[in-house]
């Protein structure tokens, strides 16, 4: 396997995982929230919600890094 193949495969896997983690966070946002309604109050993330949020950040950094390396190779 060449480096290009490994980078392409890892970028695809990271893209799928990043998309899934973003979709898992999207619960609770409805049409009213899109127009500024809903009366949302700031609250802290706890438990699994916090872990998914942190995982999304890590996956996005990894995805950006792999995409940058893939573009330079």
Backbone atoms as SQL, in Angstrom:
CREATE TABLE atoms (id INTEGER PRIMARY KEY, chain TEXT, resi INTEGER, resn TEXT, atom TEXT, x REAL, y REAL, z REAL);
INSERT INTO atoms VALUES
  (1, 'A', 1, 'UNK', 'N', 0.846, -1.186, 0.000),
  (2, 'A', 1, 'UNK', 'CA', 0.000, 0.000, 0.000),
  (3, 'A', 1, 'UNK', 'C', 0.886, 1.242, 0.000),
  (4, 'A', 2, 'UNK', 'N', 0.508, 2.177, -0.821),
  (5, 'A', 2, 'UNK', 'CA', 1.276, 3.407, -0.901),
  (6, 'A', 2, 'UNK', 'C', 0.789, 4.405, 0.144),
  (7, 'A', 3, 'UNK', 'N', 1.578, 5.435, 0.346),
  (8, 'A', 3, 'UNK', 'CA', 1.221, 6.482, 1.299),
  (9, 'A', 3, 'UNK', 'C', -0.061, 7.189, 0.874),
  (10, 'A', 4, 'UNK', 'N', -0.206, 7.393, -0.417),
  (11, 'A', 4, 'UNK', 'CA', -1.404, 8.069, -0.930),
  (12, 'A', 4, 'UNK', 'C', -2.672, 7.267, -0.631),
  (13, 'A', 5, 'UNK', 'N', -2.599, 5.963, -0.772),
  (14, 'A', 5, 'UNK', 'CA', -3.745, 5.100, -0.495),
  (15, 'A', 5, 'UNK', 'C', -4.105, 5.138, 0.989),
  (16, 'A', 6, 'UNK', 'N', -3.091, 5.094, 1.844),
  (17, 'A', 6, 'UNK', 'CA', -3.332, 5.144, 3.284),
  (18, 'A', 6, 'UNK', 'C', -3.951, 6.480, 3.682),
  (19, 'A', 7, 'UNK', 'N', -3.436, 7.567, 3.118),
  (20, 'A', 7, 'UNK', 'CA', -3.989, 8.893, 3.434),
  (21, 'A', 7, 'UNK', 'C', -5.430, 9.035, 2.949),
  (22, 'A', 8, 'UNK', 'N', -5.701, 8.532, 1.755),
  (23, 'A', 8, 'UNK', 'CA', -7.070, 8.609, 1.230),
  (24, 'A', 8, 'UNK', 'C', -8.042, 7.795, 2.076),
  (25, 'A', 9, 'UNK', 'N', -7.633, 6.593, 2.452),
  (26, 'A', 9, 'UNK', 'CA', -8.498, 5.740, 3.262),
  (27, 'A', 9, 'UNK', 'C', -8.738, 6.355, 4.642),
  (28, 'A', 10, 'UNK', 'N', -7.678, 6.893, 5.258),
  (29, 'A', 10, 'UNK', 'CA', -7.854, 7.503, 6.575),
  (30, 'A', 10, 'UNK', 'C', -8.703, 8.763, 6.500),
  (31, 'A', 11, 'UNK', 'N', -8.608, 9.498, 5.416),
  (32, 'A', 11, 'UNK', 'CA', -9.435, 10.697, 5.263),
  (33, 'A', 11, 'UNK', 'C', -10.912, 10.320, 5.108),
  (34, 'A', 12, 'UNK', 'N', -11.200, 9.256, 4.399),
  (35, 'A', 12, 'UNK', 'CA', -12.581, 8.799, 4.250),
  (36, 'A', 12, 'UNK', 'C', -13.141, 8.334, 5.582),
  (37, 'A', 13, 'UNK', 'N', -12.345, 7.553, 6.320),
  (38, 'A', 13, 'UNK', 'CA', -12.799, 7.067, 7.635),
  (39, 'A', 13, 'UNK', 'C', -13.042, 8.227, 8.586),
  (40, 'A', 14, 'UNK', 'N', -12.120, 9.192, 8.611),
  (41, 'A', 14, 'UNK', 'CA', -12.290, 10.357, 9.480),
  (42, 'A', 14, 'UNK', 'C', -13.505, 11.187, 9.078),
  (43, 'A', 15, 'UNK', 'N', -13.769, 11.295, 7.782),
  (44, 'A', 15, 'UNK', 'CA', -14.930, 12.053, 7.320),
  (45, 'A', 15, 'UNK', 'C', -16.230, 11.410, 7.790),
  (46, 'A', 16, 'UNK', 'N', -16.302, 10.091, 7.712),
  (47, 'A', 16, 'UNK', 'CA', -17.505, 9.382, 8.150),
  (48, 'A', 16, 'UNK', 'C', -17.690, 9.527, 9.663),
  (49, 'A', 17, 'UNK', 'N', -16.603, 9.349, 10.416),
  (50, 'A', 17, 'UNK', 'CA', -16.691, 9.481, 11.873),
  (51, 'A', 17, 'UNK', 'C', -17.036, 10.903, 12.293),
  (52, 'A', 18, 'UNK', 'N', -16.464, 11.893, 11.605),
  (53, 'A', 18, 'UNK', 'CA', -16.764, 13.294, 11.913),
  (54, 'A', 18, 'UNK', 'C', -18.225, 13.612, 11.615),
  (55, 'A', 19, 'UNK', 'N', -18.720, 13.140, 10.499),
  (56, 'A', 19, 'UNK', 'CA', -20.132, 13.350, 10.160),
  (57, 'A', 19, 'UNK', 'C', -21.061, 12.715, 11.174),
  (58, 'A', 20, 'UNK', 'N', -20.725, 11.498, 11.611),
  (59, 'A', 20, 'UNK', 'CA', -21.554, 10.817, 12.608),
  (60, 'A', 20, 'UNK', 'C', -21.540, 11.545, 13.939),
  (61, 'A', 21, 'UNK', 'N', -20.376, 12.041, 14.356),
  (62, 'A', 21, 'UNK', 'CA', -20.314, 12.742, 15.639),
  (63, 'A', 21, 'UNK', 'C', -21.065, 14.071, 15.578),
  (64, 'A', 22, 'UNK', 'N', -21.052, 14.740, 14.437),
  (65, 'A', 22, 'UNK', 'CA', -21.812, 15.980, 14.288),
  (66, 'A', 22, 'UNK', 'C', -23.307, 15.697, 14.316),
  (67, 'A', 23, 'UNK', 'N', -23.729, 14.636, 13.641),
  (68, 'A', 23, 'UNK', 'CA', -25.152, 14.292, 13.630),
  (69, 'A', 23, 'UNK', 'C', -25.650, 13.860, 15.010),
  (70, 'A', 24, 'UNK', 'N', -24.795, 13.245, 15.806),
  (71, 'A', 24, 'UNK', 'CA', -25.195, 12.861, 17.161),
  (72, 'A', 24, 'UNK', 'C', -25.422, 14.081, 18.050),
  (73, 'A', 25, 'UNK', 'N', -24.740, 15.176, 17.755),
  (74, 'A', 25, 'UNK', 'CA', -24.907, 16.393, 18.535),
  (75, 'A', 25, 'UNK', 'C', -26.129, 17.195, 18.117),
  (76, 'A', 26, 'UNK', 'N', -26.679, 16.945, 16.952),
  (77, 'A', 26, 'UNK', 'CA', -27.712, 17.787, 16.376),
  (78, 'A', 26, 'UNK', 'C', -29.087, 17.590, 16.999),
  (79, 'A', 27, 'UNK', 'N', -29.199, 16.766, 18.026),
  (80, 'A', 27, 'UNK', 'CA', -30.518, 16.553, 18.633),
  (81, 'A', 27, 'UNK', 'C', -30.940, 17.790, 19.415),
  (82, 'A', 28, 'UNK', 'N', -32.224, 18.034, 19.457),
  (83, 'A', 28, 'UNK', 'CA', -32.746, 19.159, 20.222),
  (84, 'A', 28, 'UNK', 'C', -32.797, 20.462, 19.457),
  (85, 'A', 29, 'UNK', 'N', -32.356, 20.495, 18.220),
  (86, 'A', 29, 'UNK', 'CA', -32.451, 21.725, 17.445),
  (87, 'A', 29, 'UNK', 'C', -33.582, 21.569, 16.452),
  (88, 'A', 30, 'UNK', 'N', -34.550, 22.395, 16.569),
  (89, 'A', 30, 'UNK', 'CA', -35.704, 22.309, 15.689),
  (90, 'A', 30, 'UNK', 'C', -35.800, 23.506, 14.774),
  (91, 'A', 31, 'UNK', 'N', -36.917, 23.625, 14.101),
  (92, 'A', 31, 'UNK', 'CA', -37.133, 24.731, 13.181),
  (93, 'A', 31, 'UNK', 'C', -37.215, 26.058, 13.924),
  (94, 'A', 32, 'UNK', 'N', -37.753, 26.041, 15.125),
  (95, 'A', 32, 'UNK', 'CA', -37.841, 27.271, 15.913),
  (96, 'A', 32, 'UNK', 'C', -36.473, 27.814, 16.274),
  (97, 'A', 33, 'UNK', 'N', -35.515, 26.945, 16.520),
  (98, 'A', 33, 'UNK', 'CA', -34.174, 27.385, 16.863),
  (99, 'A', 33, 'UNK', 'C', -33.477, 28.029, 15.667),
  (100, 'A', 34, 'UNK', 'N', -33.885, 27.636, 14.461),
  (101, 'A', 34, 'UNK', 'CA', -33.268, 28.204, 13.266),
  (102, 'A', 34, 'UNK', 'C', -33.633, 29.673, 13.097),
  (103, 'A', 35, 'UNK', 'N', -34.779, 30.070, 13.628),
  (104, 'A', 35, 'UNK', 'CA', -35.220, 31.455, 13.516),
  (105, 'A', 35, 'UNK', 'C', -35.061, 32.222, 14.821),
  (106, 'A', 36, 'UNK', 'N', -34.263, 31.688, 15.726),
  (107, 'A', 36, 'UNK', 'CA', -33.975, 32.407, 16.959),
  (108, 'A', 36, 'UNK', 'C', -34.962, 32.158, 18.081),
  (109, 'A', 37, 'UNK', 'N', -35.918, 31.299, 17.894),
  (110, 'A', 37, 'UNK', 'CA', -36.902, 31.030, 18.936),
  (111, 'A', 37, 'UNK', 'C', -36.479, 29.894, 19.826),
  (112, 'A', 38, 'UNK', 'N', -37.352, 29.488, 20.680),
  (113, 'A', 38, 'UNK', 'CA', -37.098, 28.334, 21.516),
  (114, 'A', 38, 'UNK', 'C', -36.693, 28.671, 22.924),
  (115, 'A', 39, 'UNK', 'N', -36.251, 29.889, 23.191),
  (116, 'A', 39, 'UNK', 'CA', -35.886, 30.286, 24.534),
  (117, 'A', 39, 'UNK', 'C', -34.791, 29.434, 25.143),
  (118, 'A', 40, 'UNK', 'N', -33.777, 29.107, 24.359),
  (119, 'A', 40, 'UNK', 'CA', -32.691, 28.277, 24.877),
  (120, 'A', 40, 'UNK', 'C', -31.896, 29.046, 25.918),
  (121, 'A', 41, 'UNK', 'N', -31.552, 28.365, 26.989),
  (122, 'A', 41, 'UNK', 'CA', -30.750, 28.942, 28.052),
  (123, 'A', 41, 'UNK', 'C', -29.409, 28.242, 28.034),
  (124, 'A', 42, 'UNK', 'N', -28.332, 28.993, 28.295),
  (125, 'A', 42, 'UNK', 'CA', -27.003, 28.396, 28.304),
  (126, 'A', 42, 'UNK', 'C', -26.925, 27.338, 29.389),
  (127, 'A', 43, 'UNK', 'N', -26.373, 26.198, 29.021),
  (128, 'A', 43, 'UNK', 'CA', -26.169, 25.136, 29.994),
  (129, 'A', 43, 'UNK', 'C', -24.875, 24.428, 29.654),
  (130, 'A', 44, 'UNK', 'N', -24.287, 23.804, 30.646),
  (131, 'A', 44, 'UNK', 'CA', -23.018, 23.117, 30.416),
  (132, 'A', 44, 'UNK', 'C', -23.269, 21.712, 29.885),
  (133, 'A', 45, 'UNK', 'N', -22.311, 21.240, 29.118),
  (134, 'A', 45, 'UNK', 'CA', -22.397, 19.876, 28.595),
  (135, 'A', 45, 'UNK', 'C', -21.901, 18.920, 29.675),
  (136, 'A', 46, 'UNK', 'N', -22.590, 17.816, 29.824),
  (137, 'A', 46, 'UNK', 'CA', -22.213, 16.837, 30.843),
  (138, 'A', 46, 'UNK', 'C', -22.266, 15.438, 30.267),
  (139, 'A', 47, 'UNK', 'N', -21.462, 14.564, 30.826),
  (140, 'A', 47, 'UNK', 'CA', -21.514, 13.147, 30.489),
  (141, 'A', 47, 'UNK', 'C', -21.167, 12.846, 29.052),
  (142, 'A', 48, 'UNK', 'N', -22.021, 12.049, 28.427),
  (143, 'A', 48, 'UNK', 'CA', -21.786, 11.596, 27.053),
  (144, 'A', 48, 'UNK', 'C', -21.803, 12.758, 26.075),
  (145, 'A', 49, 'UNK', 'N', -22.629, 13.763, 26.342),
  (146, 'A', 49, 'UNK', 'CA', -22.706, 14.928, 25.455),
  (147, 'A', 49, 'UNK', 'C', -21.355, 15.649, 25.399),
  (148, 'A', 50, 'UNK', 'N', -20.694, 15.754, 26.526),
  (149, 'A', 50, 'UNK', 'CA', -19.387, 16.408, 26.586),
  (150, 'A', 50, 'UNK', 'C', -18.338, 15.578, 25.864),
  (151, 'A', 51, 'UNK', 'N', -18.379, 14.258, 26.036),
  (152, 'A', 51, 'UNK', 'CA', -17.414, 13.372, 25.373),
  (153, 'A', 51, 'UNK', 'C', -17.577, 13.412, 23.858),
  (154, 'A', 52, 'UNK', 'N', -18.814, 13.441, 23.380),
  (155, 'A', 52, 'UNK', 'CA', -19.061, 13.520, 21.937),
  (156, 'A', 52, 'UNK', 'C', -18.577, 14.856, 21.389),
  (157, 'A', 53, 'UNK', 'N', -18.773, 15.925, 22.152),
  (158, 'A', 53, 'UNK', 'CA', -18.308, 17.253, 21.755),
  (159, 'A', 53, 'UNK', 'C', -16.779, 17.271, 21.643),
  (160, 'A', 54, 'UNK', 'N', -16.097, 16.703, 22.624),
  (161, 'A', 54, 'UNK', 'CA', -14.639, 16.643, 22.598),
  (162, 'A', 54, 'UNK', 'C', -14.137, 15.740, 21.474),
  (163, 'A', 55, 'UNK', 'N', -14.833, 14.633, 21.245),
  (164, 'A', 55, 'UNK', 'CA', -14.470, 13.736, 20.152),
  (165, 'A', 55, 'UNK', 'C', -14.607, 14.442, 18.801),
  (166, 'A', 56, 'UNK', 'N', -15.634, 15.261, 18.650),
  (167, 'A', 56, 'UNK', 'CA', -15.835, 16.004, 17.406),
  (168, 'A', 56, 'UNK', 'C', -14.683, 16.967, 17.158),
  (169, 'A', 57, 'UNK', 'N', -14.220, 17.620, 18.208),
  (170, 'A', 57, 'UNK', 'CA', -13.091, 18.544, 18.073),
  (171, 'A', 57, 'UNK', 'C', -11.834, 17.790, 17.650),
  (172, 'A', 58, 'UNK', 'N', -11.556, 16.665, 18.285),
  (173, 'A', 58, 'UNK', 'CA', -10.373, 15.873, 17.959),
  (174, 'A', 58, 'UNK', 'C', -10.465, 15.348, 16.526),
  (175, 'A', 59, 'UNK', 'N', -11.627, 14.843, 16.143),
  (176, 'A', 59, 'UNK', 'CA', -11.792, 14.320, 14.779),
  (177, 'A', 59, 'UNK', 'C', -11.632, 15.419, 13.732),
  (178, 'A', 60, 'UNK', 'N', -12.127, 16.617, 14.025),
  (179, 'A', 60, 'UNK', 'CA', -12.002, 17.705, 13.055),
  (180, 'A', 60, 'UNK', 'C', -10.544, 18.130, 12.891),
  (181, 'A', 61, 'UNK', 'N', -9.784, 18.144, 13.990),
  (182, 'A', 61, 'UNK', 'CA', -8.360, 18.480, 13.897),
  (183, 'A', 61, 'UNK', 'C', -7.609, 17.406, 13.110),
  (184, 'A', 62, 'UNK', 'N', -7.902, 16.131, 13.396),
  (185, 'A', 62, 'UNK', 'CA', -7.261, 15.042, 12.656),
  (186, 'A', 62, 'UNK', 'C', -7.617, 15.083, 11.176),
  (187, 'A', 63, 'UNK', 'N', -8.894, 15.347, 10.874),
  (188, 'A', 63, 'UNK', 'CA', -9.329, 15.413, 9.483),
  (189, 'A', 63, 'UNK', 'C', -8.609, 16.532, 8.743),
  (190, 'A', 64, 'UNK', 'N', -8.510, 17.693, 9.369),
  (191, 'A', 64, 'UNK', 'CA', -7.824, 18.816, 8.741),
  (192, 'A', 64, 'UNK', 'C', -6.353, 18.489, 8.512),
  (193, 'A', 65, 'UNK', 'N', -5.715, 17.859, 9.500),
  (194, 'A', 65, 'UNK', 'CA', -4.301, 17.494, 9.359),
  (195, 'A', 65, 'UNK', 'C', -4.064, 16.496, 8.245),
  (196, 'A', 66, 'UNK', 'N', -4.904, 15.461, 8.178),
  (197, 'A', 66, 'UNK', 'CA', -4.756, 14.454, 7.125),
  (198, 'A', 66, 'UNK', 'C', -5.034, 15.068, 5.756),
  (199, 'A', 67, 'UNK', 'N', -6.024, 15.946, 5.670),
  (200, 'A', 67, 'UNK', 'CA', -6.328, 16.589, 4.392),
  (201, 'A', 67, 'UNK', 'C', -5.182, 17.480, 3.947),
  (202, 'A', 68, 'UNK', 'N', -4.559, 18.172, 4.896),
  (203, 'A', 68, 'UNK', 'CA', -3.417, 19.033, 4.565),
  (204, 'A', 68, 'UNK', 'C', -2.228, 18.204, 4.096),
  (205, 'A', 69, 'UNK', 'N', -1.928, 17.119, 4.795),
  (206, 'A', 69, 'UNK', 'CA', -0.828, 16.245, 4.391),
  (207, 'A', 69, 'UNK', 'C', -1.133, 15.601, 3.041),
  (208, 'A', 70, 'UNK', 'N', -2.385, 15.200, 2.837),
  (209, 'A', 70, 'UNK', 'CA', -2.780, 14.589, 1.574),
  (210, 'A', 70, 'UNK', 'C', -2.634, 15.571, 0.413),
  (211, 'A', 71, 'UNK', 'N', -2.891, 16.840, 0.645),
  (212, 'A', 71, 'UNK', 'CA', -2.758, 17.838, -0.403),
  (213, 'A', 71, 'UNK', 'C', -1.285, 18.120, -0.734),
  (214, 'A', 72, 'UNK', 'N', -0.425, 18.004, 0.282),
  (215, 'A', 72, 'UNK', 'CA', 0.992, 18.293, 0.072),
  (216, 'A', 72, 'UNK', 'C', 1.767, 17.132, -0.520),
  (217, 'A', 73, 'UNK', 'N', 1.232, 15.909, -0.376),
  (218, 'A', 73, 'UNK', 'CA', 1.925, 14.718, -0.886),
  (219, 'A', 73, 'UNK', 'C', 1.593, 14.474, -2.332);
